[in-house]
Amino acid sequence: MLDLQKLGKHEIILPRSMATCLDFVAIWGSDPNRAQLGRLCAAAIAVCTDHAKCLPAYPIMSGDPIAFGHKILDRLLDAGVAPAYIYEQGSNLLIEMMKEIPTEKRVEEKANFILPPEEL
């Protein structure tokens, strides 16, 4: 549960789109500077509370979490959310998004899976 102060408390729901998760994790893994990291963390909060419609939706066509995060960071700070909370919770959400992206090994295991004859 995320406490977004004036925006309320909201359940965390990771994005269904693995492409969205990959957008965020790819930028996170590129070693963003501190300002970019703050924006990325704010954007992660937004995509994981998208169901609540309390923050703008991530524009998937641009695929730019950093630019999106600037707007979200302003909204969160205006709502009274502390910067440290944004960094902490956003980082936790980025970790969870990273876990959703299939590894090469998981993809290979799924591709090599053959049902036993009785299940065909």
HELIX and SHEET records of a PDB file:
HELIX    1   1 GLN A    5  LEU A    7  5                                   3    
HELIX    2   2 MET A   18  GLY A   29  1                                  12    
HELIX    3   3 ARG A   34  CYS A   48  1                                  15    
HELIX    4   4 ASP A   50  ALA A   52  5                                   3    
HELIX    5   5 PRO A   65  ASP A   78  1                                  14    
HELIX    6   6 PRO A   83  GLU A  100  1                                  18    
HELIX    7   7 GLU A  104  ALA A  111  1                                   8    
HELIX    8   8 PRO A  117  GLU A  119  5                                   3    
SHEET    1   A 2 LEU A   2  ASP A   3  0                                        
SHEET    2   A 2 LYS A   9  HIS A  10 -1                                        
END                                                                             
